[in-house]
Amino acid sequence: MMILSGCSGESADAEKDPIIFADESWASLRFHNEVAGTIIESGYGYETEQRKGSAAAILTGLREGDVDVHMELWKQNNKEAYDEGIESGDFVKLSVNFDDNYQGLYVPTYVIEGDPERGIEPMAPDLKYITDLADYKDLFQDPEDKEKGRIIGAIPGWEVSERIAETLKEYGLDEQFNYFRPGAEAAINTSLADAYKNGEPWVGYNYEPNWVMGKYDMTPLLEKEDTPLSAVAEQDVEIVSHKSLPERAPDVSEFLENYQTSSAIANDALDYMQNEDASAEDAAVKFLKEEEALWTEWVPEDVAEKVKDEL
């Protein structure tokens, strides 16, 4: 699937214009783009492309028609823009891609339960809720500020990052912990992977689906009350299109209305991409070959046969 960053000009035959997928740069979104793109190209005869951009730029493009489809829109993370787009009719919900996701603060399970096989004793056996972190400031000590603990946050610019900061303040944990926001998602995952490899304490943000969640045994920290973070911890992750797509490409829209997966499917794909140094396209081909019984339910039989022939 072609990836581009600029806008494409209008074709004289709008029906033949390529279908533009949103690319906000996270791996599970690219995986779904490749799965859907492969089916659309091979089965329906449309070209597809991916347009890179920030959440704000992508949602603006989705409202204005520069982006046709977002395969993994976390609507609570983008609530204001999402509500405006739906209410104005600029874009429409086609399907719930998956609803078994979670995001929030996690610790490696060995922090709570230990890991006898690795010789790790429980470090925080009573840690269950975010508020319990108040008892473990020294365990999660900030290496640059010995007087406080460190919580690894989401990257700046993500709505969930602000919600975590607000939640920590509501709980008074901002007085005991520094909220450290890495500059990139890779830095979050590297921090976790390094700590996990060494059996060290770690607390920070992550989400499912994500390759680290598929690779490591992690436990989410719960909340006792409603907070800014709890409002986005679990949510429907939707497939959304520009309002013109159902009329312009009703066959594709019908396919996307049937498209439904799970966090477990994405976690498996992301783990494969990480461990095998595989691309999102490689993971999509693997999925289409191994999960034929699932995706063939999304499309008519003749479309399924075209895709299988192409594979």
Backbone bond lengths (Angstrom), bond angles and torsions (degrees), N, CA, C in turn:
res aa  C-N    CA-C-N  psi(-1)  N-CA   C-N-CA  omega(-1)  CA-C   N-CA-C  phi
1 M - - - 1.457 - - 1.518 109.47 -
2 M 1.322 117.00 132.67 1.463 121.07 -178.56 1.522 111.00 -70.67
3 I 1.337 116.59 142.25 1.464 122.35 176.68 1.516 108.11 -116.53
4 L 1.333 116.77 132.70 1.452 120.63 179.78 1.507 109.25 -143.01
5 S 1.338 115.47 165.47 1.451 119.58 -179.06 1.514 112.44 -120.61
6 G 1.315 118.47 -17.04 1.450 120.41 -179.52 1.505 111.18 -96.45
7 C 1.342 116.70 -176.50 1.441 122.32 -179.03 1.523 109.54 -95.81
8 S 1.317 118.23 142.88 1.446 122.14 178.57 1.512 110.16 -94.86
9 G 1.337 117.55 147.24 1.446 120.88 179.61 1.505 111.19 -74.19
10 E 1.336 116.43 162.30 1.445 121.17 -178.23 1.516 110.11 -77.73
11 S 1.300 115.75 141.16 1.453 122.29 178.45 1.515 109.76 -89.72
12 A 1.314 115.69 154.11 1.450 118.91 175.88 1.515 110.45 -65.78
13 D 1.304 116.19 -28.36 1.460 121.33 177.60 1.525 107.41 -112.69
14 A 1.335 115.57 95.41 1.461 119.91 -173.13 1.516 111.72 -60.63
15 E 1.360 116.10 -28.80 1.451 120.18 -177.71 1.522 111.14 -63.04
16 K 1.336 117.08 -27.49 1.446 121.24 -176.94 1.533 112.46 -94.81
17 D 1.315 117.68 -1.09 1.458 119.21 176.87 1.531 109.92 -59.63
18 P 1.319 117.90 144.92 1.468 119.34 177.24 1.521 111.48 -64.88
19 I 1.308 116.14 152.77 1.462 121.76 176.64 1.522 107.48 -91.19
20 I 1.325 115.03 123.09 1.465 121.59 -173.00 1.528 110.14 -97.53
21 F 1.326 115.48 122.64 1.464 121.98 177.54 1.531 110.61 -97.87
22 A 1.322 115.66 143.92 1.463 121.33 174.81 1.519 110.17 -72.91
23 D 1.329 116.21 138.65 1.466 121.92 175.88 1.524 108.27 -131.90
24 E 1.343 115.59 100.51 1.465 120.61 176.73 1.526 111.47 -95.34
25 S 1.316 115.95 14.01 1.467 123.47 167.85 1.519 116.29 83.25
26 W 1.345 118.30 -0.78 1.468 114.73 175.55 1.529 109.34 -91.10
27 A 1.335 114.83 152.25 1.461 120.99 -165.34 1.519 113.81 -67.86
28 S 1.338 118.59 -38.67 1.462 119.05 -177.78 1.521 111.08 -66.71
29 L 1.334 117.79 -34.86 1.461 120.90 176.21 1.523 110.31 -63.52
30 R 1.326 116.79 -43.86 1.465 119.68 178.70 1.521 111.40 -64.21
31 F 1.324 117.12 -36.57 1.470 120.60 176.49 1.522 110.15 -60.03
32 H 1.331 117.13 -48.66 1.468 119.98 -179.76 1.527 111.47 -66.38
33 N 1.332 116.81 -35.53 1.463 119.47 175.28 1.525 111.32 -58.93
34 E 1.332 115.19 -41.44 1.466 119.40 -178.19 1.523 111.69 -71.81
35 V 1.327 117.80 -38.73 1.469 120.05 177.41 1.523 109.65 -62.22
36 A 1.343 116.00 -52.96 1.463 119.77 -178.44 1.526 110.76 -65.21
37 G 1.336 116.40 -40.32 1.457 119.95 -178.74 1.514 112.46 -63.59
38 T 1.320 116.97 -40.52 1.464 120.63 178.54 1.523 110.85 -62.72
39 I 1.320 116.43 -43.73 1.470 120.30 179.59 1.525 110.76 -65.63
40 I 1.333 116.68 -42.37 1.461 120.61 -178.29 1.523 111.21 -66.86
41 E 1.325 117.24 -41.91 1.464 120.16 -178.91 1.527 111.55 -70.63
42 S 1.329 116.25 -48.73 1.462 119.90 -175.31 1.523 112.47 -77.93
43 G 1.327 116.08 -36.12 1.458 119.74 -173.82 1.509 115.50 -93.03
44 Y 1.338 116.24 -29.29 1.461 119.62 -174.41 1.531 113.82 -117.50
45 G 1.328 117.40 -9.93 1.449 120.58 173.66 1.510 116.66 80.97
46 Y 1.343 117.23 14.57 1.459 120.66 175.16 1.525 109.54 -95.19
47 E 1.313 116.96 146.78 1.455 120.66 167.54 1.526 108.43 -79.16
48 T 1.333 115.91 152.92 1.467 120.30 177.32 1.520 109.60 -132.65
49 E 1.318 114.91 153.79 1.458 122.14 178.07 1.519 108.25 -142.49
50 Q 1.337 116.02 164.30 1.452 121.39 175.72 1.527 109.37 -120.59
51 R 1.316 115.57 136.03 1.463 120.32 179.22 1.526 108.95 -113.14
52 K 1.323 115.80 121.05 1.457 121.19 179.81 1.520 111.19 -81.51
53 G 1.347 115.59 149.93 1.452 119.73 175.25 1.510 111.06 172.08
54 S 1.329 115.53 167.55 1.456 121.63 174.94 1.519 109.34 -71.31
55 A 1.327 116.60 169.28 1.467 120.39 179.12 1.519 110.93 -57.26
56 A 1.340 116.67 -44.54 1.462 120.41 -178.62 1.523 110.86 -63.13
57 A 1.332 117.04 -44.67 1.456 120.63 -179.13 1.527 111.51 -66.78
58 I 1.311 117.09 -40.22 1.460 120.74 -179.46 1.522 110.67 -65.52
59 L 1.325 117.52 -44.45 1.460 119.56 -178.63 1.518 111.79 -68.59
60 T 1.323 116.79 -33.23 1.463 119.62 173.13 1.526 109.79 -64.63
61 G 1.330 116.73 -44.41 1.454 120.93 177.83 1.514 112.29 -62.19
62 L 1.328 116.28 -35.99 1.456 120.74 179.08 1.529 110.72 -67.21
63 R 1.321 116.74 -37.29 1.466 120.24 178.50 1.525 111.60 -71.96
64 E 1.323 116.69 -33.76 1.460 120.39 -175.04 1.522 113.50 -92.66
65 G 1.323 117.07 -7.31 1.457 119.94 177.31 1.514 114.98 92.69
66 D 1.330 118.19 4.96 1.464 120.76 175.54 1.528 110.84 -77.98
67 V 1.329 116.72 -18.95 1.463 123.84 174.12 1.528 106.99 -122.55
68 D 1.321 117.08 133.85 1.460 120.82 -177.55 1.521 113.58 -93.34
69 V 1.344 116.63 -39.47 1.468 119.89 -171.02 1.519 110.65 -140.36
70 H 1.326 116.16 135.78 1.470 122.51 167.84 1.522 106.53 -115.30
71 M 1.318 116.89 116.07 1.461 121.60 -174.54 1.528 113.67 -82.66
72 E 1.313 117.53 -12.27 1.473 119.03 -173.98 1.528 109.26 -150.50
73 L 1.321 116.29 68.56 1.456 121.41 -178.26 1.525 109.78 -91.65
74 W 1.333 115.43 112.12 1.459 121.50 176.41 1.532 106.85 -82.07
75 K 1.325 115.70 93.53 1.461 119.75 -166.09 1.525 113.17 -67.92
76 Q 1.319 118.08 -32.38 1.470 119.19 179.33 1.526 111.07 -71.94
77 N 1.326 116.97 -26.45 1.464 120.37 176.92 1.526 111.43 -74.05
78 N 1.318 115.69 -17.94 1.473 121.36 -178.11 1.526 109.18 -131.31
79 K 1.341 115.86 42.38 1.466 121.43 -166.57 1.526 113.53 -58.51
80 E 1.323 117.74 -47.03 1.458 119.56 -176.01 1.524 111.34 -63.77
81 A 1.327 116.55 -48.54 1.465 120.21 -179.73 1.522 111.08 -66.58
82 Y 1.332 116.38 -37.85 1.458 120.65 178.59 1.524 110.47 -62.76
83 D 1.326 116.50 -50.86 1.463 120.32 -178.71 1.527 111.44 -59.85
84 E 1.329 116.57 -41.60 1.465 120.43 179.45 1.530 110.95 -62.85
85 G 1.325 116.63 -43.00 1.455 120.56 -179.07 1.519 113.04 -65.98
86 I 1.350 116.05 -41.36 1.463 120.76 179.53 1.528 110.65 -69.38
87 E 1.337 116.08 -45.77 1.465 119.93 -176.99 1.524 112.30 -65.96
88 S 1.333 117.06 -33.92 1.462 120.32 179.01 1.525 111.82 -79.11
89 G 1.324 116.59 -14.87 1.457 120.57 -176.84 1.514 113.85 80.28
90 D 1.348 116.82 10.11 1.460 119.66 -178.88 1.522 111.74 -70.45
91 F 1.335 117.56 -32.96 1.449 119.48 170.90 1.518 110.29 -137.18
92 V 1.323 114.91 161.16 1.460 121.09 -172.66 1.521 110.24 -129.27
93 K 1.317 115.66 145.87 1.463 121.84 174.60 1.522 108.52 -77.86
94 L 1.335 116.02 128.77 1.455 121.25 177.00 1.520 112.20 -100.69
95 S 1.342 116.57 -39.74 1.459 119.30 -175.64 1.521 109.53 -163.67
96 V 1.324 116.08 165.79 1.464 122.46 167.07 1.528 106.16 -96.88
97 N 1.322 116.00 111.27 1.470 119.90 -179.88 1.527 110.06 -63.09
98 F 1.336 116.30 -50.89 1.469 120.43 174.42 1.527 108.78 -155.48
99 D 1.334 116.04 154.90 1.461 120.89 -178.14 1.525 112.31 -133.85
100 D 1.332 116.21 14.57 1.463 120.33 -179.92 1.525 110.59 -107.25
101 N 1.316 115.77 29.51 1.464 121.45 -179.00 1.519 111.22 -87.04
102 Y 1.333 115.56 169.52 1.468 121.13 176.02 1.522 108.29 -156.82
103 Q 1.318 115.77 145.37 1.460 119.88 172.21 1.524 108.45 -143.05
104 G 1.315 114.92 147.56 1.456 119.53 -179.35 1.512 110.64 162.82
105 L 1.328 115.79 -155.00 1.459 121.35 178.47 1.526 109.77 -94.13
106 Y 1.312 115.46 135.57 1.464 122.81 -177.63 1.525 110.12 -127.50
107 V 1.330 114.90 159.05 1.465 121.95 164.79 1.530 107.25 -131.79
108 P 1.328 118.11 152.62 1.471 118.86 170.57 1.525 109.16 -58.33
109 T 1.307 117.58 139.66 1.461 121.19 -176.57 1.520 111.74 -59.20
110 Y 1.335 117.68 -30.53 1.470 119.16 179.81 1.522 112.25 -64.38
111 V 1.322 118.50 -21.75 1.465 120.76 176.91 1.524 110.07 -61.38
112 I 1.339 116.53 -37.29 1.464 121.47 -178.21 1.523 111.44 -91.39
113 E 1.324 116.24 -45.00 1.465 120.26 -170.75 1.523 113.98 -103.07
114 G 1.321 117.55 -12.22 1.453 120.11 -172.42 1.519 110.54 75.97
115 D 1.310 115.92 177.11 1.464 121.88 177.77 1.524 107.85 -148.80
116 P 1.358 116.99 92.73 1.468 120.56 -176.45 1.528 113.72 -55.99
117 E 1.325 117.02 -35.45 1.464 119.14 -178.59 1.519 111.91 -64.62
118 R 1.330 116.72 -28.73 1.466 120.62 179.15 1.528 111.46 -100.73
119 G 1.323 116.50 2.76 1.461 119.94 -179.98 1.514 113.20 71.12
120 I 1.336 117.29 29.24 1.462 121.71 -178.29 1.522 109.43 -103.22
121 E 1.325 116.52 122.72 1.456 122.21 176.12 1.530 109.65 -84.17
122 P 1.345 117.62 152.47 1.466 119.62 175.47 1.524 110.84 -56.06
123 M 1.310 117.15 132.52 1.465 122.03 -178.99 1.524 111.71 -99.53
124 A 1.315 116.56 -31.29 1.465 121.43 -177.83 1.526 108.22 -142.53
125 P 1.327 117.48 69.91 1.474 120.83 -171.99 1.523 114.22 -63.41
126 D 1.328 117.24 -21.64 1.466 120.41 -178.23 1.527 112.46 -100.71
127 L 1.317 117.23 9.81 1.463 121.15 -178.83 1.529 109.47 -80.35
128 K 1.327 115.09 116.51 1.457 121.05 179.76 1.524 111.29 -136.24
129 Y 1.324 115.11 -43.86 1.457 120.71 -177.32 1.533 110.78 -107.10
130 I 1.331 116.04 157.72 1.459 119.94 176.88 1.523 110.38 -57.23
131 T 1.320 116.92 -37.85 1.468 120.27 -179.66 1.522 111.85 -62.52
132 D 1.331 117.77 -24.98 1.467 120.87 179.77 1.526 111.87 -67.75
133 L 1.326 117.40 -16.10 1.464 119.83 178.71 1.523 111.77 -59.50
134 A 1.329 116.76 -23.22 1.469 120.43 178.97 1.526 111.66 -57.79
135 D 1.331 116.69 -26.50 1.471 120.65 -179.29 1.535 112.44 -87.79
136 Y 1.314 117.46 -2.95 1.463 119.48 -172.29 1.524 112.70 -130.04
137 K 1.322 115.88 30.30 1.466 120.24 179.07 1.527 111.16 -56.66
138 D 1.327 117.22 -43.88 1.466 120.53 -176.53 1.528 112.24 -71.40
139 L 1.327 116.90 -29.02 1.463 120.03 179.26 1.527 110.48 -65.01
140 F 1.329 116.38 -40.75 1.458 121.63 -178.20 1.533 110.51 -102.11
141 Q 1.306 115.47 44.92 1.468 121.15 -173.62 1.523 112.86 -59.36
142 D 1.331 114.79 136.30 1.459 121.17 175.78 1.527 108.39 -73.38
143 P 1.331 119.05 120.72 1.471 120.37 -177.38 1.524 113.37 -63.57
144 E 1.324 117.37 -17.30 1.458 120.67 -179.31 1.525 112.64 -105.21
145 D 1.327 116.85 -1.73 1.466 121.65 -179.77 1.521 107.97 -152.42
146 K 1.329 116.25 90.99 1.467 122.12 -171.80 1.529 113.18 -64.84
147 E 1.334 117.10 -14.87 1.463 120.49 -178.36 1.526 112.31 -82.84
148 K 1.325 117.05 -12.11 1.457 120.56 -176.87 1.525 111.54 -132.12
149 G 1.322 115.10 161.94 1.446 120.56 171.03 1.521 109.88 -86.41
150 R 1.328 116.21 172.87 1.470 120.36 177.76 1.527 109.76 -127.63
151 I 1.323 115.33 130.78 1.457 122.74 172.73 1.526 107.38 -112.76
152 I 1.322 116.09 124.28 1.463 120.67 178.24 1.525 108.24 -79.71
153 G 1.316 116.86 122.91 1.454 120.54 -175.14 1.515 113.29 -102.14
154 A 1.317 114.76 -177.89 1.458 121.56 171.91 1.527 108.66 -76.00
155 I 1.322 115.64 165.09 1.463 118.70 -174.68 1.526 110.70 -74.46
156 P 1.339 118.18 151.61 1.457 121.68 177.69 1.529 110.90 -57.27
157 G 1.318 115.49 140.75 1.456 120.05 -179.64 1.514 113.43 99.86
158 W 1.340 116.97 -20.14 1.462 119.80 175.33 1.520 108.67 -83.17
159 E 1.325 117.06 134.61 1.464 121.81 179.59 1.518 111.05 -56.43
160 V 1.337 117.20 -39.41 1.460 120.09 -177.33 1.525 111.34 -64.52
161 S 1.331 117.82 -27.90 1.462 120.61 179.04 1.529 111.11 -62.54
162 E 1.336 115.57 -42.89 1.469 119.66 178.12 1.518 110.71 -67.53
163 R 1.321 116.32 -36.65 1.467 119.80 -179.46 1.530 111.39 -66.73
164 I 1.325 117.05 -37.02 1.466 119.56 176.33 1.525 109.72 -64.10
165 A 1.339 116.61 -45.95 1.470 120.42 -179.92 1.527 110.95 -59.10
166 E 1.326 116.67 -42.09 1.469 120.63 179.29 1.524 111.14 -65.43
167 T 1.322 115.94 -39.73 1.460 120.23 -179.80 1.524 111.26 -66.23
168 L 1.319 117.30 -43.88 1.468 120.48 178.40 1.525 110.51 -61.07
169 K 1.327 116.20 -37.27 1.463 119.97 178.47 1.520 110.75 -67.90
170 E 1.331 117.19 -41.90 1.464 120.65 178.21 1.524 111.17 -59.34
171 Y 1.320 116.30 -38.13 1.467 120.87 -179.87 1.528 112.72 -82.19
172 G 1.320 118.38 -6.39 1.458 121.70 -177.35 1.512 113.24 77.26
173 L 1.326 117.09 9.16 1.467 120.70 -177.92 1.522 112.49 -75.67
174 D 1.333 116.79 -14.90 1.462 119.45 178.06 1.521 111.70 -66.70
175 E 1.337 117.02 -17.08 1.468 120.91 177.52 1.519 111.71 -82.22
176 Q 1.321 116.46 -18.31 1.466 121.07 -177.70 1.524 113.72 -110.90
177 F 1.331 115.62 -19.71 1.462 120.32 -176.04 1.520 110.59 -128.63
178 N 1.325 115.12 143.88 1.455 121.12 167.53 1.519 107.96 -89.38
179 Y 1.317 115.52 133.85 1.459 120.92 178.84 1.519 107.77 -96.83
180 F 1.327 115.14 104.89 1.467 121.64 -174.08 1.529 109.91 -96.82
181 R 1.343 116.76 122.89 1.461 121.28 -177.70 1.534 109.67 -108.68
182 P 1.331 117.52 105.11 1.472 119.75 177.92 1.522 111.01 -63.53
183 G 1.312 115.89 157.66 1.453 120.18 -177.38 1.515 114.46 -80.83
184 A 1.328 117.42 -11.05 1.459 120.14 -178.54 1.524 109.08 -152.28
185 E 1.334 115.87 154.24 1.456 120.03 179.68 1.520 111.47 -61.34
186 A 1.324 117.21 -34.80 1.458 120.49 179.47 1.526 111.26 -59.30
187 A 1.332 116.69 -33.17 1.464 120.22 179.86 1.526 111.03 -68.24
188 I 1.329 117.29 -36.03 1.469 120.77 175.84 1.521 109.81 -62.04
189 N 1.329 115.45 -49.95 1.456 120.02 -176.58 1.524 112.20 -66.99
190 T 1.325 117.35 -35.50 1.462 120.78 177.46 1.517 110.74 -66.21
191 S 1.324 115.91 -42.51 1.465 120.35 177.79 1.524 111.02 -58.43
192 L 1.330 115.87 -45.94 1.460 120.39 179.18 1.522 111.17 -65.86
193 A 1.321 117.25 -45.92 1.467 120.90 -177.43 1.525 111.39 -61.20
194 D 1.330 117.04 -41.48 1.468 121.02 179.37 1.526 111.02 -64.02
195 A 1.348 115.74 -44.63 1.461 119.44 179.79 1.527 110.64 -64.38
196 Y 1.325 116.39 -42.37 1.462 120.58 -177.42 1.526 110.80 -64.57
197 K 1.321 116.15 -42.64 1.464 120.65 179.66 1.516 111.30 -59.09
198 N 1.328 116.48 -36.60 1.467 121.51 -176.94 1.524 113.33 -94.04
199 G 1.345 116.56 0.60 1.463 119.97 179.52 1.515 113.01 66.10
200 E 1.321 116.77 34.55 1.467 121.84 -176.41 1.523 111.39 -100.08
201 P 1.344 116.98 157.58 1.461 119.43 176.66 1.528 110.86 -67.16
202 W 1.322 115.38 143.08 1.476 122.01 179.68 1.509 108.29 -154.05
203 V 1.321 117.49 137.41 1.456 121.48 173.03 1.517 107.89 -139.23
204 G 1.330 116.06 133.34 1.457 118.49 -178.64 1.508 112.72 179.53
205 Y 1.309 112.62 -178.04 1.463 121.18 -176.84 1.527 111.63 -80.07
206 N 1.318 114.70 142.38 1.451 121.25 164.25 1.520 108.68 -162.26
207 Y 1.302 115.73 -178.51 1.456 119.49 -175.18 1.514 109.92 -152.80
208 E 1.305 114.66 159.69 1.457 121.63 175.45 1.522 108.65 -120.35
209 P 1.332 116.66 129.60 1.471 128.74 12.96 1.526 112.56 -87.71
210 N 1.306 114.95 142.93 1.463 123.68 176.12 1.525 106.58 -162.02
211 W 1.311 117.03 147.10 1.466 118.69 -174.07 1.516 112.51 -62.52
212 V 1.329 117.77 -33.64 1.463 118.48 179.97 1.528 111.47 -67.86
213 M 1.340 115.93 -30.10 1.458 119.00 177.46 1.534 110.70 -71.50
214 G 1.331 115.90 -30.21 1.453 119.25 175.96 1.514 112.51 -77.04
215 K 1.318 116.25 -26.63 1.473 120.96 -175.05 1.518 113.13 -89.16
216 Y 1.353 116.73 -38.78 1.458 120.54 -172.57 1.529 112.10 -112.68
217 D 1.322 114.97 152.81 1.468 121.60 177.60 1.523 108.01 -85.41
218 M 1.344 116.27 105.60 1.457 121.88 -175.51 1.529 110.20 -120.76
219 T 1.330 115.70 151.69 1.457 121.77 178.49 1.525 109.46 -123.47
220 P 1.335 118.04 126.07 1.461 119.60 176.92 1.518 111.22 -75.81
221 L 1.325 116.36 144.66 1.450 121.26 173.63 1.526 108.58 -87.09
222 L 1.317 116.33 133.00 1.454 122.22 -173.13 1.533 111.30 -90.70
223 E 1.336 114.72 173.46 1.458 120.52 177.62 1.520 109.66 -125.05
224 K 1.323 116.00 146.45 1.457 121.21 -179.79 1.529 112.25 -92.07
225 E 1.305 116.98 -13.12 1.460 120.98 -176.24 1.528 109.08 -148.51
226 D 1.339 114.94 169.10 1.454 119.82 178.00 1.525 110.43 -72.54
227 T 1.313 115.83 131.68 1.466 122.01 178.79 1.531 108.19 -138.94
228 P 1.335 117.48 171.91 1.468 118.46 175.47 1.527 112.97 -56.16
229 L 1.339 117.39 -33.15 1.457 120.39 -179.83 1.521 111.67 -74.38
230 S 1.323 117.76 -41.11 1.472 120.31 -177.45 1.523 111.62 -62.24
231 A 1.339 116.17 -25.99 1.465 119.96 -178.89 1.519 112.64 -67.53
232 V 1.342 117.21 -20.77 1.470 120.15 -178.44 1.520 112.52 -118.83
233 A 1.339 117.54 4.55 1.468 120.09 -175.52 1.519 111.86 -61.36
234 E 1.336 116.47 -43.66 1.455 121.90 178.20 1.524 107.91 -126.40
235 Q 1.316 116.93 135.83 1.456 120.11 -177.18 1.512 110.50 -163.05
236 D 1.334 115.15 158.09 1.454 119.43 172.83 1.524 108.99 -71.82
237 V 1.308 116.25 132.34 1.466 121.83 174.83 1.524 106.38 -104.24
238 E 1.323 115.99 113.70 1.452 121.18 -164.80 1.528 113.59 -104.74
239 I 1.323 114.51 157.50 1.455 122.73 166.50 1.522 106.64 -98.79
240 V 1.327 116.21 121.11 1.458 122.24 -174.59 1.523 108.76 -126.30
241 S 1.324 116.68 143.20 1.463 119.86 178.36 1.517 110.68 -128.83
242 H 1.327 115.37 160.84 1.463 120.23 170.34 1.530 108.50 -64.18
243 K 1.319 116.01 150.12 1.462 121.46 -174.29 1.523 113.35 -58.21
244 S 1.334 117.40 -22.94 1.461 120.20 -175.80 1.529 113.33 -79.27
245 L 1.336 117.89 -19.77 1.466 119.66 -171.99 1.526 113.51 -63.80
246 P 1.340 120.69 -44.29 1.469 119.19 -178.74 1.527 113.41 -58.42
247 E 1.323 117.67 -32.94 1.462 120.17 178.04 1.522 111.61 -82.73
248 R 1.326 115.65 -39.71 1.463 120.73 -177.11 1.516 112.04 -72.15
249 A 1.322 116.69 -39.14 1.469 121.60 -177.15 1.529 109.22 -139.43
250 P 1.336 117.39 70.44 1.473 119.86 -175.93 1.521 113.22 -61.82
251 D 1.331 117.27 -30.95 1.461 120.04 178.95 1.531 111.04 -66.53
252 V 1.337 115.81 -40.98 1.464 120.02 178.03 1.521 110.40 -68.32
253 S 1.319 116.82 -41.52 1.467 120.30 179.22 1.522 110.84 -60.89
254 E 1.340 116.17 -40.89 1.466 119.59 179.21 1.523 110.78 -63.68
255 F 1.324 116.38 -41.58 1.468 120.54 175.83 1.528 110.87 -58.60
256 L 1.327 117.71 -47.85 1.463 121.60 -178.16 1.523 112.05 -67.73
257 E 1.330 117.16 -27.40 1.466 120.17 174.91 1.527 111.03 -66.64
258 N 1.326 116.71 -26.29 1.470 121.54 -179.86 1.529 113.00 -90.84
259 Y 1.324 116.58 -12.73 1.468 122.16 -173.84 1.531 109.40 -71.79
260 Q 1.315 117.20 119.45 1.462 121.47 178.18 1.525 109.39 -152.28
261 T 1.325 115.83 129.10 1.466 120.91 -177.69 1.531 109.30 -129.17
262 S 1.322 116.02 -148.45 1.467 121.83 -179.61 1.513 109.42 -153.33
263 S 1.315 115.79 163.54 1.463 120.18 175.01 1.520 111.05 -61.94
264 A 1.328 116.47 -34.52 1.468 119.81 -179.18 1.527 110.81 -62.82
265 I 1.330 117.33 -38.90 1.469 120.65 178.23 1.518 110.22 -63.01
266 A 1.337 116.02 -46.45 1.466 119.51 179.30 1.515 111.35 -65.06
267 N 1.340 117.98 -41.53 1.459 120.57 179.09 1.525 111.30 -59.17
268 D 1.334 116.86 -41.50 1.466 120.56 178.66 1.535 110.29 -63.16
269 A 1.330 115.94 -42.74 1.467 119.86 179.79 1.518 111.28 -64.66
270 L 1.328 116.10 -42.88 1.463 120.15 -177.69 1.525 111.28 -69.40
271 D 1.322 116.29 -36.71 1.466 120.16 177.15 1.536 109.74 -64.51
272 Y 1.322 117.05 -40.18 1.465 121.99 176.61 1.528 110.59 -62.70
273 M 1.322 116.93 -44.81 1.461 121.01 179.73 1.523 110.86 -61.74
274 Q 1.334 116.66 -40.91 1.456 120.85 -177.83 1.525 111.61 -70.92
275 N 1.335 117.03 -47.98 1.460 121.23 -173.47 1.525 112.91 -74.69
276 E 1.340 116.59 -32.31 1.464 120.66 -176.26 1.518 112.56 -102.68
277 D 1.334 116.82 4.66 1.464 121.44 -175.54 1.528 110.08 51.96
278 A 1.337 114.93 43.84 1.462 121.68 -176.71 1.520 110.42 -96.85
279 S 1.313 116.34 157.01 1.459 122.13 178.26 1.521 110.52 -86.13
280 A 1.331 115.66 168.15 1.462 120.42 175.05 1.523 110.29 -61.14
281 E 1.323 116.63 -35.51 1.467 120.51 177.87 1.524 110.76 -65.29
282 D 1.338 117.01 -41.46 1.466 120.63 176.75 1.533 110.55 -59.97
283 A 1.328 115.91 -44.02 1.466 120.70 -178.98 1.524 110.78 -65.58
284 A 1.335 116.88 -36.72 1.466 120.36 178.72 1.525 110.83 -65.51
285 V 1.324 117.14 -43.55 1.467 120.89 178.62 1.530 109.99 -62.17
286 K 1.313 116.51 -43.07 1.466 120.94 178.19 1.532 110.30 -59.57
287 F 1.329 116.04 -45.35 1.468 120.33 178.76 1.523 111.04 -61.26
288 L 1.320 117.10 -47.38 1.462 120.52 -176.63 1.530 111.87 -64.16
289 K 1.317 117.17 -31.45 1.467 120.42 178.42 1.529 111.63 -77.54
290 E 1.334 116.58 -37.22 1.466 120.30 -173.16 1.520 113.52 -91.69
291 E 1.332 117.93 -23.49 1.468 121.39 -176.00 1.526 111.51 -116.03
292 E 1.320 114.75 41.46 1.464 120.29 -176.69 1.527 111.56 -59.71
293 A 1.321 117.17 -37.52 1.469 120.01 -178.23 1.528 111.81 -62.77
294 L 1.338 116.49 -28.36 1.472 120.01 -179.71 1.518 111.16 -79.94
295 W 1.349 116.70 -58.08 1.468 117.96 -170.35 1.523 113.65 -72.38
296 T 1.328 117.67 -24.15 1.464 118.44 177.97 1.526 112.08 -68.79
297 E 1.344 117.28 -14.81 1.460 120.85 174.17 1.523 111.64 -75.57
298 W 1.320 117.08 -16.04 1.463 120.85 -177.31 1.524 112.99 -84.35
299 V 1.322 117.63 -16.82 1.469 120.96 -169.57 1.528 110.42 -133.01
300 P 1.349 117.55 159.52 1.469 120.13 173.82 1.529 111.07 -63.49
301 E 1.309 115.68 160.60 1.467 120.87 -175.27 1.521 112.23 -60.65
302 D 1.358 116.83 -39.72 1.464 118.48 -177.72 1.523 111.63 -67.54
303 V 1.330 116.52 -34.11 1.465 120.35 176.39 1.525 109.85 -67.62
304 A 1.320 116.99 -43.74 1.465 120.84 179.14 1.521 110.88 -58.47
305 E 1.341 116.74 -40.91 1.465 120.02 -179.20 1.528 111.08 -65.10
306 K 1.332 117.20 -39.41 1.479 120.45 178.09 1.522 110.72 -62.37
307 V 1.331 116.23 -42.74 1.475 120.16 -179.14 1.519 109.78 -65.82
308 K 1.328 117.31 -44.18 1.472 120.41 -179.68 1.527 111.31 -64.42
309 D 1.326 116.72 -37.70 1.459 119.46 176.60 1.527 110.74 -63.36
310 E 1.310 116.97 -40.63 1.460 120.93 179.49 1.518 111.03 -65.84
311 L 1.326 117.73 -39.96 1.464 121.22 178.95 1.528 110.84 -65.02
